[in-house]
Amino acid sequence: MINISSRMLFFILPVMFSHLSVSALPPPEDTPEEVLATEIIIEAKSPEDNQPLTAEEYALLKEEIAKNPFPPQINSELRHKIFLLRILKLIRSIVP
């Protein structure tokens, strides 16, 4: 059996929260995801230095990367320091 205070809650709560506006739809200025998925991208960024590229420059860069897939060689001293840092990280993960 419901007492009077519980019944009052059913009437008071909707009045208390009536000022909140809830919308299930996105704002009208948002572009729908379906439109964005079919959009043709005509500008890109370089994976090397993050500079803006045109579509033609990006295609040429992709071809160049495909021809030479190996990354550039780094200095042997720097490579050794990276190796030591990885060992240090491994030791720190084992010994807190």
RODOBA-797237 format. One line per field, with one value per residue: residue number from 1; x, y negated, z of N, C-alpha, C, O in turn. Coordinates in nm, 2 decimals, always signed. Each point is the difference from the previous one (the first is absolute). Last residue first. Layout:
# residues N
k = [NUM / ...]
n_x = [X / ...]
n_y = [Y / ...]
n_z = [Z / ...]
ca_x = [X / ...]
ca_y = [Y / ...]
ca_z = [Z / ...]
c_x = [X / ...]
c_y = [Y / ...]
c_z = [Z / ...]
o_x = [X / ...]
o_y = [Y / ...]
o_z = [Z / ...]
This chain:
# residues 96
k = [96 / 95 / 94 / 93 / 92 / 91 / 90 / 89 / 88 / 87 / 86 / 85 / 84 / 83 / 82 / 81 / 80 / 79 / 78 / 77 / 76 / 75 / 74 / 73 / 72 / 71 / 70 / 69 / 68 / 67 / 66 / 65 / 64 / 63 / 62 / 61 / 60 / 59 / 58 / 57 / 56 / 55 / 54 / 53 / 52 / 51 / 50 / 49 / 48 / 47 / 46 / 45 / 44 / 43 / 42 / 41 / 40 / 39 / 38 / 37 / 36 / 35 / 34 / 33 / 32 / 31 / 30 / 29 / 28 / 27 / 26 / 25 / 24 / 23 / 22 / 21 / 20 / 19 / 18 / 17 / 16 / 15 / 14 / 13 / 12 / 11 / 10 / 9 / 8 / 7 / 6 / 5 / 4 / 3 / 2 / 1]
n_x = [+5.90 / +0.14 / -0.15 / +0.02 / +0.49 / +0.40 / -0.03 / +0.19 / +0.54 / +0.21 / -0.02 / +0.39 / +0.48 / +0.03 / +0.09 / +0.51 / +0.31 / -0.04 / +0.29 / +0.52 / +0.10 / -0.25 / -0.29 / -0.36 / -0.48 / -0.35 / -0.34 / -0.26 / +0.05 / -0.27 / -0.49 / -0.04 / -0.13 / -0.54 / -0.33 / +0.00 / -0.32 / -0.53 / -0.14 / -0.05 / -0.48 / -0.43 / +0.12 / +0.12 / +0.33 / +0.20 / +0.27 / +0.48 / +0.03 / -0.46 / -0.36 / -0.49 / -0.42 / -0.51 / -0.31 / -0.51 / -0.60 / -0.45 / -0.41 / -0.08 / -0.32 / -0.58 / -0.30 / -0.10 / -0.33 / -0.04 / -0.21 / -0.15 / -0.53 / -0.01 / -0.20 / -0.24 / -0.28 / -0.18 / -0.30 / +0.10 / -0.30 / -0.18 / -0.35 / +0.07 / -0.30 / -0.52 / -0.10 / -0.04 / -0.47 / -0.40 / +0.08 / +0.07 / -0.42 / -0.17 / +0.23 / -0.17 / -0.45 / -0.01 / -0.11 / +0.11]
n_y = [+0.31 / +0.52 / +0.30 / -0.40 / -0.30 / +0.19 / -0.13 / -0.48 / -0.09 / +0.13 / -0.35 / -0.41 / +0.08 / -0.05 / -0.49 / -0.23 / +0.12 / -0.27 / -0.48 / -0.01 / +0.05 / -0.35 / +0.02 / +0.00 / +0.15 / +0.28 / +0.25 / +0.22 / -0.16 / +0.08 / -0.28 / -0.58 / -0.40 / -0.14 / -0.40 / -0.56 / -0.27 / -0.20 / -0.52 / -0.50 / -0.18 / -0.29 / -0.51 / -0.26 / -0.20 / +0.20 / +0.18 / +0.39 / +0.57 / +0.15 / -0.40 / -0.13 / -0.30 / +0.01 / -0.02 / +0.43 / +0.07 / +0.34 / +0.21 / +0.09 / -0.43 / -0.01 / +0.27 / -0.20 / -0.51 / -0.48 / -0.50 / -0.39 / +0.05 / +0.24 / +0.39 / +0.35 / +0.23 / -0.40 / -0.32 / -0.39 / -0.20 / -0.24 / +0.34 / +0.26 / -0.07 / +0.27 / +0.57 / +0.26 / +0.06 / +0.43 / +0.53 / +0.03 / +0.09 / +0.51 / +0.24 / -0.11 / +0.27 / +0.60 / +0.53 / +0.59]
n_z = [-0.89 / -0.37 / -0.36 / -0.42 / -0.14 / -0.40 / -0.56 / -0.25 / -0.18 / -0.53 / -0.45 / -0.13 / -0.32 / -0.58 / -0.28 / -0.13 / -0.48 / -0.51 / -0.15 / -0.25 / -0.57 / -0.45 / -0.44 / -0.46 / -0.26 / -0.28 / -0.34 / -0.34 / -0.63 / -0.45 / +0.17 / +0.11 / -0.40 / -0.16 / +0.26 / -0.11 / -0.41 / +0.08 / +0.22 / -0.29 / -0.26 / +0.26 / +0.29 / +0.43 / +0.47 / +0.48 / +0.37 / -0.08 / -0.24 / -0.33 / -0.37 / -0.26 / -0.31 / -0.32 / -0.31 / +0.17 / +0.07 / +0.21 / +0.16 / +0.59 / +0.28 / +0.04 / +0.40 / +0.54 / +0.15 / +0.25 / +0.22 / +0.20 / +0.31 / +0.60 / +0.28 / +0.31 / +0.28 / +0.50 / +0.44 / +0.45 / +0.50 / +0.35 / +0.36 / +0.57 / +0.51 / -0.01 / +0.07 / +0.53 / +0.36 / +0.06 / +0.27 / +0.59 / +0.39 / +0.24 / +0.47 / +0.55 / +0.28 / +0.13 / -0.06 / -0.01]
ca_x = [-0.07 / +0.04 / +0.02 / -0.13 / -0.09 / +0.04 / -0.03 / -0.15 / -0.03 / +0.04 / -0.09 / -0.13 / +0.02 / +0.01 / -0.14 / -0.07 / +0.05 / -0.06 / -0.14 / +0.00 / +0.02 / +0.14 / +0.04 / +0.09 / +0.14 / +0.02 / +0.08 / -0.08 / +0.10 / +0.12 / -0.02 / +0.01 / +0.14 / +0.08 / -0.03 / +0.07 / +0.14 / +0.01 / -0.02 / +0.12 / +0.10 / -0.03 / -0.12 / +0.03 / -0.11 / -0.03 / -0.14 / +0.01 / +0.13 / +0.03 / +0.11 / +0.12 / +0.05 / +0.12 / +0.09 / +0.10 / +0.13 / +0.07 / +0.00 / +0.06 / +0.15 / +0.05 / -0.01 / +0.11 / -0.02 / -0.01 / +0.09 / +0.12 / -0.02 / -0.03 / +0.12 / +0.05 / +0.06 / -0.03 / +0.07 / -0.04 / +0.11 / +0.08 / -0.07 / +0.10 / +0.13 / -0.01 / -0.01 / +0.12 / +0.10 / -0.05 / -0.04 / +0.12 / +0.04 / -0.09 / +0.04 / +0.12 / -0.03 / -0.04 / +0.08 / -0.08]
ca_y = [-0.14 / -0.04 / +0.12 / +0.07 / -0.07 / +0.02 / +0.14 / +0.01 / -0.07 / +0.09 / +0.11 / -0.05 / -0.01 / +0.14 / +0.05 / -0.06 / +0.06 / +0.13 / -0.02 / -0.05 / +0.12 / +0.00 / -0.10 / +0.05 / -0.05 / -0.13 / +0.00 / +0.02 / +0.01 / +0.05 / +0.14 / +0.08 / +0.00 / +0.08 / +0.14 / +0.04 / +0.01 / +0.12 / +0.11 / +0.02 / +0.04 / +0.14 / +0.01 / +0.04 / +0.02 / -0.12 / -0.05 / -0.12 / -0.02 / +0.09 / +0.09 / -0.05 / +0.10 / -0.05 / -0.06 / -0.08 / +0.02 / -0.12 / +0.00 / +0.12 / +0.00 / -0.09 / +0.06 / +0.09 / +0.14 / +0.08 / +0.11 / -0.04 / -0.01 / -0.14 / -0.09 / -0.03 / +0.12 / +0.02 / +0.12 / +0.04 / +0.06 / -0.11 / -0.04 / +0.02 / -0.05 / -0.14 / -0.05 / +0.02 / -0.10 / -0.13 / +0.02 / +0.00 / -0.14 / -0.05 / +0.06 / -0.06 / -0.13 / -0.11 / -0.12 / -0.12]
ca_z = [+0.02 / +0.14 / +0.08 / +0.00 / +0.09 / +0.14 / +0.03 / +0.02 / +0.12 / +0.11 / +0.00 / +0.06 / +0.15 / +0.05 / -0.01 / +0.11 / +0.13 / +0.00 / +0.04 / +0.14 / +0.09 / +0.05 / +0.10 / +0.10 / +0.00 / +0.06 / +0.12 / +0.12 / +0.10 / -0.07 / -0.04 / +0.12 / +0.04 / -0.09 / +0.02 / +0.12 / -0.03 / -0.08 / +0.09 / +0.08 / -0.09 / -0.03 / -0.09 / -0.13 / -0.09 / -0.08 / +0.03 / +0.07 / +0.04 / +0.11 / -0.02 / +0.08 / +0.10 / +0.06 / -0.11 / +0.06 / -0.07 / -0.04 / -0.15 / -0.05 / +0.02 / -0.10 / -0.13 / -0.02 / +0.02 / -0.12 / -0.01 / -0.07 / -0.14 / -0.05 / +0.01 / -0.13 / -0.05 / -0.14 / -0.05 / -0.13 / -0.08 / -0.06 / -0.12 / -0.12 / +0.04 / +0.00 / -0.13 / -0.08 / +0.02 / -0.05 / -0.15 / -0.08 / -0.02 / -0.11 / -0.12 / -0.04 / -0.06 / +0.09 / -0.02 / +0.00]
c_x = [+0.09 / -0.06 / +0.02 / +0.01 / -0.14 / -0.10 / +0.03 / -0.04 / -0.15 / -0.04 / +0.03 / -0.11 / -0.12 / +0.02 / +0.00 / -0.15 / -0.07 / +0.04 / -0.07 / -0.14 / +0.00 / +0.02 / +0.14 / +0.03 / +0.08 / +0.14 / +0.02 / +0.09 / -0.06 / +0.11 / +0.12 / -0.01 / +0.02 / +0.14 / +0.07 / -0.03 / +0.08 / +0.14 / +0.01 / +0.00 / +0.13 / +0.11 / -0.01 / -0.12 / +0.05 / -0.12 / -0.03 / -0.13 / +0.01 / +0.14 / +0.03 / +0.11 / +0.12 / +0.05 / +0.13 / +0.10 / +0.10 / +0.13 / +0.08 / +0.02 / +0.07 / +0.15 / +0.06 / +0.00 / +0.12 / -0.02 / -0.03 / +0.10 / +0.13 / +0.00 / -0.04 / +0.12 / +0.07 / +0.08 / -0.04 / +0.09 / -0.05 / +0.12 / +0.08 / -0.06 / +0.10 / +0.14 / +0.00 / -0.01 / +0.12 / +0.11 / -0.04 / -0.02 / +0.13 / +0.04 / -0.08 / +0.06 / +0.13 / -0.01 / -0.05 / +0.09]
c_y = [-0.09 / -0.14 / -0.04 / +0.13 / +0.06 / -0.07 / +0.03 / +0.14 / +0.01 / -0.05 / +0.11 / +0.11 / -0.05 / +0.00 / +0.14 / +0.04 / -0.06 / +0.07 / +0.14 / -0.02 / -0.04 / +0.12 / +0.03 / -0.11 / +0.05 / -0.04 / -0.14 / -0.01 / +0.02 / +0.02 / +0.06 / +0.15 / +0.09 / +0.01 / +0.10 / +0.14 / +0.05 / +0.03 / +0.14 / +0.12 / +0.03 / +0.06 / +0.15 / -0.01 / +0.03 / +0.03 / -0.13 / -0.07 / -0.13 / -0.03 / +0.08 / +0.11 / -0.06 / +0.11 / -0.06 / -0.05 / -0.09 / +0.04 / -0.12 / +0.00 / +0.12 / -0.01 / -0.09 / +0.07 / +0.08 / +0.14 / +0.07 / +0.11 / -0.03 / +0.00 / -0.14 / -0.09 / -0.03 / +0.12 / +0.02 / +0.11 / +0.04 / +0.06 / -0.11 / -0.04 / +0.01 / -0.06 / -0.16 / -0.04 / +0.01 / -0.11 / -0.13 / +0.02 / -0.01 / -0.15 / -0.05 / +0.06 / -0.07 / -0.13 / -0.11 / -0.12]
c_z = [+0.08 / +0.02 / +0.15 / +0.09 / +0.01 / +0.10 / +0.15 / +0.04 / +0.03 / +0.14 / +0.10 / +0.00 / +0.07 / +0.15 / +0.06 / +0.01 / +0.12 / +0.13 / +0.01 / +0.05 / +0.14 / +0.09 / +0.05 / +0.10 / +0.12 / -0.01 / +0.05 / +0.13 / +0.13 / +0.10 / -0.07 / -0.04 / +0.12 / +0.04 / -0.09 / +0.03 / +0.12 / -0.04 / -0.08 / +0.09 / +0.07 / -0.09 / -0.03 / -0.09 / -0.14 / -0.09 / -0.07 / +0.03 / +0.09 / +0.06 / +0.12 / -0.02 / +0.07 / +0.10 / +0.06 / -0.10 / +0.07 / -0.06 / -0.05 / -0.15 / -0.06 / +0.02 / -0.11 / -0.13 / -0.03 / +0.03 / -0.13 / -0.01 / -0.08 / -0.15 / -0.05 / +0.01 / -0.14 / -0.05 / -0.14 / -0.05 / -0.14 / -0.08 / -0.08 / -0.13 / -0.12 / +0.03 / -0.01 / -0.15 / -0.09 / +0.01 / -0.06 / -0.15 / -0.08 / -0.03 / -0.12 / -0.13 / -0.04 / -0.07 / +0.10 / +0.00]
o_x = [-0.04 / +0.04 / -0.06 / -0.10 / -0.07 / -0.03 / -0.07 / -0.09 / -0.05 / -0.05 / -0.09 / -0.07 / -0.04 / -0.07 / -0.09 / -0.05 / -0.04 / -0.09 / -0.08 / -0.04 / -0.04 / -0.10 / +0.06 / +0.02 / -0.06 / +0.09 / +0.02 / -0.06 / -0.01 / +0.08 / +0.03 / +0.06 / +0.10 / +0.06 / +0.05 / +0.09 / +0.08 / +0.05 / +0.06 / +0.09 / +0.07 / +0.04 / +0.08 / -0.11 / +0.09 / -0.01 / -0.08 / +0.00 / +0.06 / +0.03 / +0.00 / -0.03 / +0.04 / -0.09 / +0.08 / +0.06 / -0.02 / +0.08 / +0.01 / +0.09 / +0.11 / +0.07 / +0.06 / +0.11 / +0.07 / +0.07 / -0.11 / +0.10 / +0.01 / +0.07 / -0.11 / +0.01 / +0.07 / +0.11 / -0.11 / +0.12 / -0.11 / +0.05 / -0.01 / +0.05 / +0.08 / +0.04 / +0.05 / +0.09 / +0.04 / +0.00 / +0.01 / +0.06 / +0.02 / -0.01 / +0.05 / +0.06 / +0.00 / +0.04 / -0.12 / +0.09]
o_y = [-0.11 / -0.10 / +0.06 / +0.04 / -0.01 / +0.06 / +0.06 / +0.02 / +0.02 / +0.07 / +0.05 / +0.01 / +0.05 / +0.08 / +0.04 / +0.03 / +0.08 / +0.07 / +0.02 / +0.05 / +0.08 / +0.03 / +0.10 / -0.12 / +0.02 / +0.08 / -0.10 / +0.00 / -0.10 / +0.10 / +0.12 / +0.09 / +0.07 / +0.11 / +0.10 / +0.08 / +0.09 / +0.12 / +0.09 / +0.07 / +0.10 / +0.11 / +0.08 / +0.02 / -0.06 / +0.12 / -0.08 / -0.12 / +0.01 / +0.04 / -0.05 / +0.12 / -0.11 / +0.07 / -0.05 / +0.08 / -0.13 / +0.08 / -0.02 / +0.07 / -0.01 / -0.01 / +0.05 / +0.02 / -0.03 / +0.06 / +0.02 / -0.01 / +0.03 / +0.07 / -0.01 / -0.09 / +0.08 / +0.02 / +0.00 / -0.01 / +0.06 / -0.07 / -0.02 / +0.03 / -0.09 / -0.10 / -0.06 / -0.07 / -0.10 / -0.09 / -0.02 / -0.06 / -0.09 / -0.03 / -0.03 / -0.08 / -0.06 / -0.01 / -0.02 / -0.01]
o_z = [+0.02 / -0.05 / +0.09 / +0.06 / +0.10 / +0.10 / +0.07 / +0.08 / +0.11 / +0.08 / +0.07 / +0.10 / +0.11 / +0.07 / +0.07 / +0.11 / +0.09 / +0.06 / +0.09 / +0.11 / +0.09 / +0.08 / -0.02 / -0.04 / +0.10 / -0.01 / -0.07 / +0.11 / +0.08 / -0.02 / +0.02 / +0.06 / +0.01 / -0.01 / +0.04 / +0.05 / -0.01 / +0.01 / +0.05 / +0.02 / -0.02 / +0.01 / +0.04 / +0.05 / -0.05 / -0.05 / +0.05 / +0.05 / +0.11 / +0.11 / +0.11 / -0.01 / -0.03 / +0.06 / -0.07 / -0.08 / +0.00 / +0.05 / -0.12 / -0.05 / -0.04 / -0.10 / -0.09 / -0.06 / -0.09 / +0.08 / -0.04 / -0.08 / -0.12 / -0.07 / -0.06 / +0.09 / -0.05 / +0.03 / -0.03 / +0.00 / -0.01 / -0.09 / -0.12 / -0.10 / -0.02 / -0.06 / -0.09 / -0.05 / -0.05 / -0.09 / -0.12 / -0.08 / -0.09 / -0.12 / -0.11 / -0.08 / -0.11 / -0.12 / +0.01 / +0.08]
